[in-house]
Amino acid sequence: MAPKPPHKQSVSMGRGARKRDDDSGTEVGEGTDEWTQSKATVRPPDQLDLTDAELKEEFTRILTANNPHAPQNIVRYSFKEGTYKPIGFVNQMAVHFSQVGNLIPKDSDEGRRQHYRDELAAGSLESVKAVLSDAEILEEDEEPKEVEMEAGSQTELPPAEVAETVIEEELMTPKQPKERKLTNQFNFSDRASQTLNHPVRDRECQMEPPPRTNFSATANQWEIYDAYVEELKKQEKTKEKEKTKTPVAKKTGKMAMRKLTSMESQSDDITKVSQAAKIVERMVNQNTYDDVAQDFKYYEDAADEYRDQEGTLLPLWKFQNDKAKRLAVTALCWNPKYNDLFAVGHGSYDFMKQSRGMLLLYSLKNPSFPEYIFSSESGIMCLDIHVDHPYLVAVGHYDGNVAIYNLKKPQAQPSFRSSPKSGKHTDPVWQCSKSYSSQFLDTYDAHNMAVDAVTWNPYHTKVFMSCSSDWTVKIWDHTIKTPMFIYDLNSAVGDVAWAPYSSTVFAAVTTDGKVHVFDLAINKYEAICNQPVVARKKTKITHVEFNPIYPIIIVGDDRGHITCLKLSPNLRKMPKEKKGQEVQKGPAVEIAKLDKLLNLVREVKIKT
């Protein structure tokens, strides 16, 4: 029987199993012949059906190196032509990859340095190999050499042989070349900068910040034109003045012209010297009275904490002038603009001995000498300074005249002075007011003797105060005929003044040389300060005035002296701040504070 042909058996093969290829008989991994099999194309359902002609149609595209994302419509403003113009050149380069390399040129300093190091490393390796080979040779010949050395030690070698051995040793030892140091031109430091410098010390000083004001304005063509026109007018006026001077000089001759120029130069020199002398004098006085200036600025009496509600007055400066020694201080007034400048009027209250008068203006910066001096034939009884024009001073004299002095003019005579023709007063001028000059509004039966001063409260329009030689000070409400408060000071009261910082604080001076300071909000019955401020017992205080800004008062006496005193903290107490509440300040608060005190008295007055 013929043998049966071998039949193929299907064998299921697992993952990773191998099957034998029938043709080659080699084992082939599963999946290796997949690339040889034909793959069927899969058409997407939305593919377009194109004809053969459409498929064979060619579309030509030209590839350029231009950047498709580069903008083509950039414009720049041309200041020359005054318009926006397009830019023709556009940067088409697009960087896809960049990397910082570490290649060093051979000719550079770093390349030469590395090459030099490589040569040194190669030379050192060769010298090490040579030394090792020589060491092995020396080990083999060590014994005979030692014998020779022992034999040679007994006999000395000639100098020629010694020199040969030294040369051989020098040749055997490898010479290492010295490394050349390359200077770094970017790491240079001067020897002077390497020294240790002492640290700079901090110097600090405390001062009041200078006053600042915000100013804003516009400058257009019209304003510039007007400024130029004004400047031209000024130049023309000066030229006209020079022309008017020239004919006078021609008439008077050369000698008169020389005298005129010499007088003008002398006057200019005198004014320059006087200004410099004033500055130097102020500097000397500030150094001389430095301790007083420090007390005026910073000193506060710490003992007020243990005095409950009482206070003290600290004497600061004393102002006096030899020409006004025998004249009493009849008026005091602070300048409304310059807070360190005040005016003093001198005269006499003895009506049987009337003589001359003087007007002096002192500054706290120079207590040794007055800034301005004006003399008059009649004594001064009152004075006042203009609020808007602080260089104008109005003065009332004992003979009934009224004079106005201009501080800008150096002349000693007043700019205006009344006369019998202009209608001067027939009696002494005590105080200049034109309001209700035709008739009085009301009368008050106030004092038993002469009334020395009357002053309105700076905050409350209904309240005024009066003092008299009958030893009393009275506070009034002009709607009520009886006084609200009466204080007996046991001596004739020369003057009273309200404090500018509180509606309930006022000061009074008496002829026994004492200053009395009251604060109605603290004590309604007596003064919180009674202090003598005059050395001599016979000296009488005539006037007192508060400074509008600083916590000081000035006091004048009948000997022509003015004393400056500083109020302690208890004499100028302000409302305390409460936690979480802000202290209210202002005229309304001061009016309410005084009304609260007066209402208690008004109820009693109305009931009686």
HUWO-V762908 format. One record per residue. N is the residue number from 0. NEAR is the number of other C-alpha atoms within 8 Angstrom. D_LAST is the distance of its C-alpha to the last C-alpha in whole Angstrom. Layout:
n->N near->NEAR d_last->D_LAST
n->N near->NEAR d_last->D_LAST
//
This chain:
n->0 near->2 d_last->167
n->1 near->3 d_last->165
n->2 near->4 d_last->162
n->3 near->4 d_last->159
n->4 near->4 d_last->157
n->5 near->4 d_last->153
n->6 near->4 d_last->151
n->7 near->4 d_last->147
n->8 near->4 d_last->145
n->9 near->4 d_last->141
n->10 near->4 d_last->139
n->11 near->4 d_last->135
n->12 near->7 d_last->134
n->13 near->5 d_last->130
n->14 near->4 d_last->128
n->15 near->6 d_last->129
n->16 near->8 d_last->132
n->17 near->9 d_last->135
n->18 near->9 d_last->138
n->19 near->8 d_last->141
n->20 near->9 d_last->142
n->21 near->5 d_last->146
n->22 near->4 d_last->147
n->23 near->5 d_last->146
n->24 near->7 d_last->146
n->25 near->6 d_last->143
n->26 near->8 d_last->139
n->27 near->9 d_last->137
n->28 near->9 d_last->133
n->29 near->9 d_last->131
n->30 near->5 d_last->130
n->31 near->7 d_last->132
n->32 near->7 d_last->134
n->33 near->6 d_last->131
n->34 near->6 d_last->131
n->35 near->5 d_last->134
n->36 near->6 d_last->134
n->37 near->5 d_last->133
n->38 near->4 d_last->129
n->39 near->4 d_last->128
n->40 near->4 d_last->126
n->41 near->4 d_last->123
n->42 near->5 d_last->122
n->43 near->5 d_last->118
n->44 near->4 d_last->117
n->45 near->4 d_last->116
n->46 near->6 d_last->118
n->47 near->4 d_last->120
n->48 near->4 d_last->123
n->49 near->6 d_last->125
n->50 near->6 d_last->128
n->51 near->6 d_last->131
n->52 near->6 d_last->130
n->53 near->7 d_last->127
n->54 near->7 d_last->127
n->55 near->6 d_last->129
n->56 near->6 d_last->127
n->57 near->4 d_last->126
n->58 near->4 d_last->123
n->59 near->4 d_last->122
n->60 near->4 d_last->119
n->61 near->4 d_last->119
n->62 near->4 d_last->117
n->63 near->4 d_last->115
n->64 near->5 d_last->113
n->65 near->6 d_last->110
n->66 near->8 d_last->107
n->67 near->4 d_last->106
n->68 near->4 d_last->102
n->69 near->8 d_last->102
n->70 near->6 d_last->99
n->71 near->5 d_last->101
n->72 near->6 d_last->98
n->73 near->7 d_last->96
n->74 near->8 d_last->95
n->75 near->8 d_last->93
n->76 near->8 d_last->91
n->77 near->9 d_last->93
n->78 near->6 d_last->91
n->79 near->4 d_last->94
n->80 near->5 d_last->95
n->81 near->7 d_last->91
n->82 near->7 d_last->92
n->83 near->8 d_last->93
n->84 near->8 d_last->97
n->85 near->8 d_last->99
n->86 near->9 d_last->100
n->87 near->4 d_last->104
n->88 near->4 d_last->104
n->89 near->8 d_last->103
n->90 near->5 d_last->104
n->91 near->8 d_last->106
n->92 near->6 d_last->107
n->93 near->5 d_last->105
n->94 near->5 d_last->105
n->95 near->4 d_last->106
n->96 near->4 d_last->107
n->97 near->5 d_last->106
n->98 near->4 d_last->107
n->99 near->4 d_last->106
n->100 near->4 d_last->109
n->101 near->4 d_last->110
n->102 near->4 d_last->113
n->103 near->7 d_last->114
n->104 near->6 d_last->116
n->105 near->7 d_last->119
n->106 near->6 d_last->118
n->107 near->8 d_last->115
n->108 near->6 d_last->113
n->109 near->8 d_last->113
n->110 near->11 d_last->116
n->111 near->10 d_last->118
n->112 near->8 d_last->116
n->113 near->8 d_last->117
n->114 near->8 d_last->121
n->115 near->8 d_last->121
n->116 near->8 d_last->119
n->117 near->8 d_last->122
n->118 near->8 d_last->125
n->119 near->10 d_last->124
n->120 near->8 d_last->123
n->121 near->8 d_last->127
n->122 near->8 d_last->128
n->123 near->9 d_last->127
n->124 near->8 d_last->129
n->125 near->8 d_last->132
n->126 near->9 d_last->132
n->127 near->8 d_last->131
n->128 near->8 d_last->134
n->129 near->8 d_last->136
n->130 near->9 d_last->135
n->131 near->8 d_last->135
n->132 near->8 d_last->139
n->133 near->8 d_last->140
n->134 near->8 d_last->138
n->135 near->8 d_last->141
n->136 near->8 d_last->143
n->137 near->8 d_last->142
n->138 near->7 d_last->142
n->139 near->7 d_last->146
n->140 near->8 d_last->147
n->141 near->8 d_last->145
n->142 near->7 d_last->148
n->143 near->7 d_last->150
n->144 near->8 d_last->148
n->145 near->8 d_last->146
n->146 near->8 d_last->150
n->147 near->8 d_last->150
n->148 near->8 d_last->147
n->149 near->8 d_last->148
n->150 near->8 d_last->152
n->151 near->9 d_last->150
n->152 near->7 d_last->148
n->153 near->6 d_last->150
n->154 near->6 d_last->151
n->155 near->6 d_last->149
n->156 near->7 d_last->149
n->157 near->6 d_last->149
n->158 near->6 d_last->147
n->159 near->6 d_last->148
n->160 near->8 d_last->148
n->161 near->9 d_last->144
n->162 near->8 d_last->143
n->163 near->8 d_last->144
n->164 near->8 d_last->143
n->165 near->8 d_last->139
n->166 near->8 d_last->140
n->167 near->8 d_last->141
n->168 near->8 d_last->137
n->169 near->8 d_last->135
n->170 near->7 d_last->137
n->171 near->7 d_last->137
n->172 near->6 d_last->133
n->173 near->7 d_last->131
n->174 near->4 d_last->129
n->175 near->6 d_last->125
n->176 near->5 d_last->124
n->177 near->4 d_last->121
n->178 near->4 d_last->118
n->179 near->4 d_last->117
n->180 near->4 d_last->113
n->181 near->4 d_last->111
n->182 near->4 d_last->108
n->183 near->6 d_last->105
n->184 near->5 d_last->104
n->185 near->4 d_last->101
n->186 near->5 d_last->100
n->187 near->6 d_last->100
n->188 near->6 d_last->97
n->189 near->6 d_last->97
n->190 near->6 d_last->98
n->191 near->5 d_last->95
n->192 near->6 d_last->93
n->193 near->7 d_last->94
n->194 near->6 d_last->92
n->195 near->4 d_last->89
n->196 near->4 d_last->86
n->197 near->4 d_last->83
n->198 near->4 d_last->80
n->199 near->4 d_last->77
n->200 near->4 d_last->74
n->201 near->4 d_last->71
n->202 near->4 d_last->68
n->203 near->4 d_last->65
n->204 near->4 d_last->62
n->205 near->4 d_last->58
n->206 near->4 d_last->57
n->207 near->4 d_last->54
n->208 near->4 d_last->55
n->209 near->4 d_last->56
n->210 near->4 d_last->54
n->211 near->4 d_last->55
n->212 near->4 d_last->55
n->213 near->4 d_last->57
n->214 near->4 d_last->59
n->215 near->4 d_last->61
n->216 near->4 d_last->63
n->217 near->4 d_last->66
n->218 near->6 d_last->69
n->219 near->6 d_last->72
n->220 near->6 d_last->74
n->221 near->6 d_last->72
n->222 near->8 d_last->70
n->223 near->9 d_last->73
n->224 near->8 d_last->74
n->225 near->8 d_last->71
n->226 near->8 d_last->71
n->227 near->8 d_last->75
n->228 near->8 d_last->74
n->229 near->8 d_last->71
n->230 near->8 d_last->73
n->231 near->8 d_last->76
n->232 near->8 d_last->74
n->233 near->8 d_last->73
n->234 near->8 d_last->76
n->235 near->8 d_last->77
n->236 near->8 d_last->75
n->237 near->8 d_last->76
n->238 near->8 d_last->79
n->239 near->8 d_last->78
n->240 near->8 d_last->76
n->241 near->8 d_last->80
n->242 near->8 d_last->82
n->243 near->8 d_last->79
n->244 near->8 d_last->80
n->245 near->8 d_last->84
n->246 near->8 d_last->84
n->247 near->8 d_last->82
n->248 near->11 d_last->84
n->249 near->8 d_last->87
n->250 near->6 d_last->86
n->251 near->9 d_last->85
n->252 near->8 d_last->88
n->253 near->8 d_last->89
n->254 near->7 d_last->87
n->255 near->9 d_last->84
n->256 near->10 d_last->84
n->257 near->8 d_last->84
n->258 near->8 d_last->82
n->259 near->8 d_last->79
n->260 near->8 d_last->80
n->261 near->8 d_last->80
n->262 near->8 d_last->76
n->263 near->8 d_last->75
n->264 near->8 d_last->77
n->265 near->8 d_last->75
n->266 near->8 d_last->72
n->267 near->8 d_last->72
n->268 near->8 d_last->73
n->269 near->8 d_last->70
n->270 near->8 d_last->68
n->271 near->8 d_last->70
n->272 near->8 d_last->70
n->273 near->8 d_last->66
n->274 near->8 d_last->65
n->275 near->8 d_last->67
n->276 near->8 d_last->66
n->277 near->8 d_last->62
n->278 near->8 d_last->63
n->279 near->8 d_last->65
n->280 near->9 d_last->62
n->281 near->10 d_last->60
n->282 near->8 d_last->62
n->283 near->8 d_last->63
n->284 near->12 d_last->59
n->285 near->11 d_last->58
n->286 near->7 d_last->61
n->287 near->6 d_last->60
n->288 near->8 d_last->56
n->289 near->8 d_last->57
n->290 near->6 d_last->55
n->291 near->9 d_last->52
n->292 near->9 d_last->53
n->293 near->9 d_last->53
n->294 near->10 d_last->50
n->295 near->9 d_last->48
n->296 near->6 d_last->49
n->297 near->6 d_last->50
n->298 near->7 d_last->48
n->299 near->7 d_last->45
n->300 near->7 d_last->44
n->301 near->5 d_last->45
n->302 near->6 d_last->43
n->303 near->13 d_last->40
n->304 near->6 d_last->41
n->305 near->5 d_last->40
n->306 near->8 d_last->37
n->307 near->6 d_last->35
n->308 near->8 d_last->32
n->309 near->10 d_last->33
n->310 near->13 d_last->36
n->311 near->10 d_last->38
n->312 near->9 d_last->39
n->313 near->8 d_last->43
n->314 near->9 d_last->45
n->315 near->11 d_last->47
n->316 near->9 d_last->49
n->317 near->9 d_last->48
n->318 near->11 d_last->49
n->319 near->11 d_last->51
n->320 near->10 d_last->53
n->321 near->5 d_last->55
n->322 near->4 d_last->55
n->323 near->11 d_last->51
n->324 near->11 d_last->51
n->325 near->7 d_last->50
n->326 near->12 d_last->47
n->327 near->16 d_last->44
n->328 near->19 d_last->42
n->329 near->16 d_last->40
n->330 near->12 d_last->39
n->331 near->14 d_last->40
n->332 near->11 d_last->40
n->333 near->13 d_last->42
n->334 near->12 d_last->44
n->335 near->9 d_last->43
n->336 near->6 d_last->47
n->337 near->6 d_last->48
n->338 near->11 d_last->46
n->339 near->9 d_last->48
n->340 near->11 d_last->48
n->341 near->12 d_last->45
n->342 near->12 d_last->45
n->343 near->13 d_last->45
n->344 near->16 d_last->44
n->345 near->17 d_last->45
n->346 near->17 d_last->45
n->347 near->14 d_last->43
n->348 near->7 d_last->40
n->349 near->6 d_last->42
n->350 near->6 d_last->42
n->351 near->4 d_last->45
n->352 near->6 d_last->47
n->353 near->11 d_last->47
n->354 near->9 d_last->50
n->355 near->10 d_last->51
n->356 near->14 d_last->49
n->357 near->14 d_last->50
n->358 near->14 d_last->49
n->359 near->12 d_last->50
n->360 near->12 d_last->49
n->361 near->15 d_last->50
n->362 near->11 d_last->51
n->363 near->7 d_last->50
n->364 near->8 d_last->54
n->365 near->12 d_last->55
n->366 near->12 d_last->53
n->367 near->7 d_last->56
n->368 near->9 d_last->56
n->369 near->12 d_last->54
n->370 near->8 d_last->55
n->371 near->9 d_last->54
n->372 near->10 d_last->54
n->373 near->9 d_last->53
n->374 near->9 d_last->54
n->375 near->9 d_last->52
n->376 near->7 d_last->53
n->377 near->12 d_last->49
n->378 near->16 d_last->46
n->379 near->18 d_last->44
n->380 near->16 d_last->40
n->381 near->13 d_last->39
n->382 near->14 d_last->41
n->383 near->8 d_last->41
n->384 near->14 d_last->43
n->385 near->11 d_last->44
n->386 near->7 d_last->43
n->387 near->4 d_last->46
n->388 near->7 d_last->49
n->389 near->11 d_last->48
n->390 near->9 d_last->51
n->391 near->11 d_last->49
n->392 near->13 d_last->47
n->393 near->12 d_last->45
n->394 near->13 d_last->44
n->395 near->17 d_last->42
n->396 near->15 d_last->44
n->397 near->12 d_last->43
n->398 near->11 d_last->46
n->399 near->12 d_last->44
n->400 near->14 d_last->46
n->401 near->12 d_last->45
n->402 near->13 d_last->48
n->403 near->12 d_last->49
n->404 near->12 d_last->51
n->405 near->10 d_last->53
n->406 near->9 d_last->54
n->407 near->5 d_last->57
n->408 near->5 d_last->59
n->409 near->5 d_last->60
n->410 near->5 d_last->60
n->411 near->7 d_last->58
n->412 near->6 d_last->57
n->413 near->10 d_last->54
n->414 near->8 d_last->55
n->415 near->7 d_last->52
n->416 near->9 d_last->51
n->417 near->10 d_last->50
n->418 near->8 d_last->51
n->419 near->6 d_last->51
n->420 near->5 d_last->53
n->421 near->6 d_last->51
n->422 near->7 d_last->47
n->423 near->11 d_last->46
n->424 near->9 d_last->43
n->425 near->6 d_last->43
n->426 near->7 d_last->41
n->427 near->12 d_last->40
n->428 near->15 d_last->39
n->429 near->7 d_last->36
n->430 near->7 d_last->35
n->431 near->6 d_last->38
n->432 near->5 d_last->36
n->433 near->5 d_last->37
n->434 near->4 d_last->34
n->435 near->7 d_last->32
n->436 near->7 d_last->34
n->437 near->4 d_last->34
n->438 near->5 d_last->31
n->439 near->7 d_last->27
n->440 near->5 d_last->25
n->441 near->4 d_last->22
n->442 near->5 d_last->21
n->443 near->6 d_last->18
n->444 near->5 d_last->18
n->445 near->5 d_last->18
n->446 near->9 d_last->21
n->447 near->5 d_last->23
n->448 near->7 d_last->26
n->449 near->8 d_last->28
n->450 near->10 d_last->27
n->451 near->11 d_last->29
n->452 near->10 d_last->29
n->453 near->10 d_last->26
n->454 near->10 d_last->27
n->455 near->8 d_last->26
n->456 near->12 d_last->26
n->457 near->8 d_last->29
n->458 near->8 d_last->28
n->459 near->9 d_last->25
n->460 near->7 d_last->25
n->461 near->8 d_last->21
n->462 near->11 d_last->21
n->463 near->12 d_last->22
n->464 near->13 d_last->22
n->465 near->13 d_last->23
n->466 near->16 d_last->25
n->467 near->16 d_last->26
n->468 near->13 d_last->28
n->469 near->11 d_last->25
n->470 near->12 d_last->26
n->471 near->15 d_last->22
n->472 near->13 d_last->22
n->473 near->12 d_last->19
n->474 near->12 d_last->18
n->475 near->13 d_last->17
n->476 near->11 d_last->16
n->477 near->8 d_last->18
n->478 near->5 d_last->16
n->479 near->7 d_last->12
n->480 near->9 d_last->13
n->481 near->7 d_last->11
n->482 near->11 d_last->13
n->483 near->11 d_last->13
n->484 near->7 d_last->15
n->485 near->9 d_last->17
n->486 near->9 d_last->20
n->487 near->7 d_last->22
n->488 near->10 d_last->26
n->489 near->6 d_last->28
n->490 near->10 d_last->30
n->491 near->13 d_last->30
n->492 near->18 d_last->29
n->493 near->16 d_last->32
n->494 near->13 d_last->31
n->495 near->17 d_last->29
n->496 near->11 d_last->30
n->497 near->12 d_last->29
n->498 near->11 d_last->31
n->499 near->9 d_last->33
n->500 near->6 d_last->34
n->501 near->7 d_last->30
n->502 near->15 d_last->27
n->503 near->11 d_last->25
n->504 near->11 d_last->28
n->505 near->11 d_last->28
n->506 near->13 d_last->30
n->507 near->13 d_last->29
n->508 near->16 d_last->32
n->509 near->16 d_last->32
n->510 near->13 d_last->35
n->511 near->11 d_last->36
n->512 near->13 d_last->37
n->513 near->13 d_last->35
n->514 near->13 d_last->34
n->515 near->12 d_last->30
n->516 near->13 d_last->30
n->517 near->13 d_last->27
n->518 near->13 d_last->26
n->519 near->10 d_last->23
n->520 near->8 d_last->24
n->521 near->6 d_last->26
n->522 near->10 d_last->24
n->523 near->7 d_last->20
n->524 near->6 d_last->20
n->525 near->7 d_last->24
n->526 near->10 d_last->27
n->527 near->13 d_last->29
n->528 near->12 d_last->32
n->529 near->9 d_last->33
n->530 near->9 d_last->36
n->531 near->7 d_last->38
n->532 near->8 d_last->40
n->533 near->9 d_last->42
n->534 near->5 d_last->45
n->535 near->5 d_last->45
n->536 near->8 d_last->43
n->537 near->5 d_last->43
n->538 near->13 d_last->42
n->539 near->11 d_last->39
n->540 near->16 d_last->37
n->541 near->16 d_last->36
n->542 near->15 d_last->36
n->543 near->15 d_last->35
n->544 near->11 d_last->36
n->545 near->12 d_last->36
n->546 near->12 d_last->39
n->547 near->8 d_last->39
n->548 near->5 d_last->41
n->549 near->5 d_last->42
n->550 near->9 d_last->40
n->551 near->10 d_last->40
n->552 near->12 d_last->39
n->553 near->12 d_last->40
n->554 near->13 d_last->39
n->555 near->16 d_last->41
n->556 near->14 d_last->41
n->557 near->13 d_last->42
n->558 near->10 d_last->46
n->559 near->15 d_last->46
n->560 near->13 d_last->46
n->561 near->12 d_last->44
n->562 near->12 d_last->44
n->563 near->12 d_last->44
n->564 near->13 d_last->42
n->565 near->12 d_last->42
n->566 near->13 d_last->38
n->567 near->13 d_last->39
n->568 near->10 d_last->39
n->569 near->10 d_last->35
n->570 near->13 d_last->34
n->571 near->9 d_last->35
n->572 near->6 d_last->34
n->573 near->4 d_last->34
n->574 near->5 d_last->33
n->575 near->5 d_last->36
n->576 near->7 d_last->39
n->577 near->7 d_last->39
n->578 near->4 d_last->42
n->579 near->4 d_last->43
n->580 near->6 d_last->40
n->581 near->6 d_last->40
n->582 near->8 d_last->37
n->583 near->5 d_last->35
n->584 near->7 d_last->35
n->585 near->6 d_last->34
n->586 near->7 d_last->31
n->587 near->7 d_last->30
n->588 near->9 d_last->29
n->589 near->12 d_last->28
n->590 near->11 d_last->25
n->591 near->8 d_last->24
n->592 near->11 d_last->24
n->593 near->11 d_last->22
n->594 near->8 d_last->20
n->595 near->8 d_last->20
n->596 near->10 d_last->18
n->597 near->9 d_last->15
n->598 near->8 d_last->14
n->599 near->8 d_last->13
n->600 near->9 d_last->11
n->601 near->9 d_last->10
n->602 near->8 d_last->9
n->603 near->8 d_last->6
n->604 near->8 d_last->5
n->605 near->6 d_last->5
n->606 near->5 d_last->4
n->607 near->4 d_last->0
//
